[in-house]
Amino acid sequence: MSSSQTNPQAQRHQELCTQLQHHNILYYSYAQPEISDAQYDALFQELLELEQKHPELVTPQSPSQRVGSEPLDKFTSVEHLVPMYSLDNAFSPAQLEDFERRVRSAEAESAEYLCELKMDGVAVALTYEHGRLIRGATRGNGTRGEDITSNIRTIQAIPLQLEHDFPELLEVRGEVYMELDTFHAYNTQREEDGLTPFANPRNAAAGSLRQLDPRETAKRPLNIFCYGAEIVRGTTPATQEELLHNLQHWGLRINTEHLYMKEDIPEVIQLCDELDAQRDQLPYEIDGVVIKVNSLAVQQNLGTTSRAPRWAIAYKFAARQAETTLEEVRLQVGRTGAITPVAKLHPVQLGGVTISSASLHNWDEIARLDIRVGDHVVVERAGDVIPDVVRVLKEQRTGAEEPIPMPERCPVCGAPVEKLPDEVVPRCQGLECPAQLVGRIKYFVSRQAMDIDGIGEKLIIQLVEAGMVASIADLYTLKESELLKLERMGEKKAHNILSAIEASKELPLHQLLTGLGIRHVGENAAKILAREFGSLAALEQADTQTLEKIHEIGPQIAASVVHFFASVTNHEVLAQLHEHGLRPRNPEPRKAEGAFAGTNVVITGTLEGMSRAETKKLVEAQGGKVTSSVSKNTDFVIVGENPGSKQVRAEEIGITQLNEAQLRARVTGTDA
């Protein structure tokens, strides 16, 4: 009898894992969910609670493990089970006709072709053994790729466990990509955070898959379409079409809406023309059509060259570009004060759409392009994402073109604009800029910040438009009589909002620090600052040197904090908050007793007798703080098997190391 049959917790854990994996496959692979999001969330929450109480139940296949783990020290090179070839390209109908002649020459007859969209993403290989995902890798040189298993596991559309009658061992081939709307939103957030936006969805996907910290990959909106597989142990189907449907049957995601069977190349050419005309209506970026001989037996007979199969070819679409004139540059101010330049163009037709604006991203990009108002430019459109200016036609300049200077004042509120050395965008300084106000207030009242329930975006817009709120401090001056003048506002709702505002005055200091929206200061950094300084007044007096000495507060956060408190406008708003009665509570001090009281501890490697979660809980119960990286502020490194670079770093700077026996001895006060 198995342990899961005798242990009710283990049995329930297995049931939850099976159910969640099943619903993931229905949602991502078939787009046919059987349960609501709320029902799924309830199952997932039950799993999390069960694993929290019984961490020994957690396995790499658990749906809870998709969020990523500790940062990877490096990517290792792994060999594909079967070489992962590239595709030869065709750029004209004539080249497709040449391809068919080569197929006919080898087969002495015409072949049936399966056609798929050529996704503009990143090719990956997924290895499944006995139905379990055991490895994810990049294409690399076709023979060897980078092991990115930890990052691949964070992509919800990739099943950790296959379903039904899957082969014993297979290597699935797929394309990881970002959909255009999520890419656009992700890039906008990067710009607001002072980061360089990605040039296109493919670059974004590639950068996401190569993150050393899987938790960062988990935050990025990646998806996948699978397009083939090499079955190493198991039954191989007769056709490419059957193989794809088998993949879907096993729970993998294929592009079922865009599979086309064609009898000959004239039909294929017609399809390519139709898809080229429709590509702007797709929710993702494609750059062509892949044409494959459908029969796997014929594929085997045709064979491969040293780099590409002879039975497949990629028809590449022409780049979508157009020439126009840059008429002016308008400045947009984001929620965090990031000012981004947008090119206003003389309207031009591109891919069936009239283009009148394009992204310039930031002034580094303006300098790289050496672009000026009045220039003749080439713009390129990627799906429904705002177009990019890709080239300036300098040979057409007349001398009347005007440079594009970085602004000194905010175009909305007139406040000073500053650009920090480590950021790529200038920012409006201050808390009262109208362009930032709605976003700032929305963040300030959010649950992770001041937790003021009842104030949503629609109400914030009403408050701002009515002139009732011009800064976050004004929330604490609101009166019930004023709120009742707003649309859909009753006495009970108004009373609840004012009660929530009043209650927020006594929240912990770290929630206020989070709500202020200081650049690079999220929840974790806010908690560290609150713990170290204990009051807003003390933090206001801190300089960069003092801040940088704090573990996990680097130069970027330190500079941002000092810069924030140096602003006269910010100082005035903070004074108003104080006048309105905000008295944030100091955080609970770290436990002063225990074997690790007041120390910073790093855990690396695998301990035999306890999980990482159990080790962390033990250290914290003994007054210590567990951190993720080794630095001069680290007091102890607990070392298990296969510790990696953290142990090396600890040795380099002389940090005390404890093995499992020494850890237990320290806690119990006995000899190791």
DAWO-V607162 format. One record per backbone hydrogen bond with DSSP energy under -1.0 kcal/mol. CO is the residue of the C=O (numbers start at 0). NH is the residue of the N-H. If there is no record, write none. Layout:
co=(CO/CO)
nh=(NH/NH)
This chain:
co=(1/2/6/7/8/9/10/11/12/13/14/15/16/17/18/19/20/21/22/23/24/24/25/35/36/37/38/39/40/41/42/43/44/45/46/47/48/49/53/54/58/61/62/64/75/77/87/89/91/92/93/94/95/96/97/98/99/100/101/102/103/111/112/113/114/115/116/117/118/121/123/124/125/126/126/127/128/130/131/134/135/136/138/141/142/143/144/145/147/148/150/151/154/159/163/167/168/168/169/170/171/172/172/173/174/175/176/178/179/180/181/182/183/184/185/186/187/188/189/190/193/199/200/201/202/203/204/207/211/212/212/213/216/219/222/224/227/229/232/232/237/238/239/240/241/242/243/244/245/246/247/249/252/253/254/259/261/263/264/265/266/267/268/269/270/271/272/273/277/278/282/284/286/287/288/289/290/291/293/294/295/296/297/298/302/306/307/310/312/313/314/319/321/323/324/325/327/329/331/333/336/337/339/340/341/342/343/343/347/349/352/354/355/357/358/359/361/362/363/364/365/365/371/372/374/375/376/377/377/378/379/381/386/387/390/391/392/393/401/407/409/414/415/417/419/425/426/432/432/435/436/437/438/439/440/443/444/445/445/450/451/455/456/457/458/459/460/461/462/462/463/470/471/472/473/478/479/481/482/485/489/490/491/492/493/494/495/496/497/498/499/501/502/503/504/506/507/507/508/509/510/511/513/517/521/522/523/524/525/526/527/528/529/534/535/538/542/543/546/549/553/554/555/556/557/558/559/560/561/563/566/567/568/569/570/571/572/573/574/575/576/577/584/593/595/598/599/599/600/601/603/605/610/611/612/613/614/615/616/617/618/619/621/622/624/630/635/636/637/640/644/645/646/647/648/649/655/657/658/659/660/661/662/663/664/664)
nh=(5/6/10/11/12/13/14/15/16/17/18/19/20/21/22/23/24/25/26/27/28/29/31/39/40/41/42/43/44/45/46/47/48/49/50/51/52/53/56/57/61/64/65/67/146/144/313/315/95/96/97/98/99/100/101/102/103/104/105/106/107/293/261/291/259/289/118/286/120/175/173/136/171/133/134/169/131/161/128/126/147/124/141/83/79/140/77/137/151/152/153/154/157/132/165/129/231/232/127/229/125/226/227/123/224/121/222/182/183/184/185/186/187/188/189/190/191/192/194/193/423/203/204/205/206/207/208/210/71/215/216/217/219/221/176/174/172/170/167/168/295/242/243/244/245/246/247/248/249/251/250/162/225/255/257/114/112/267/268/269/270/271/272/273/274/275/276/277/280/281/179/119/316/117/314/115/312/113/239/298/299/300/301/302/309/85/304/292/290/89/288/380/378/376/345/373/343/341/339/336/427/333/331/359/329/357/326/327/354/352/349/347/344/342/388/361/365/366/367/368/369/370/374/401/325/392/323/389/390/321/387/384/358/379/377/393/395/396/372/416/413/409/428/426/422/338/417/435/436/439/440/441/442/443/444/449/451/448/450/452/454/459/460/461/462/463/464/465/467/468/466/473/474/475/476/482/483/484/485/488/493/494/495/496/497/498/499/500/501/502/503/504/505/506/582/584/510/511/512/513/514/515/516/520/525/526/527/528/529/530/531/532/533/538/539/541/546/547/549/552/557/558/559/560/561/562/563/564/565/566/570/571/572/573/574/575/576/577/578/579/581/580/508/596/598/624/634/635/626/637/639/640/614/615/616/617/618/619/620/621/623/622/595/597/600/633/601/657/603/605/648/649/650/651/652/654/636/638/662/663/664/665/666/667/668/669)
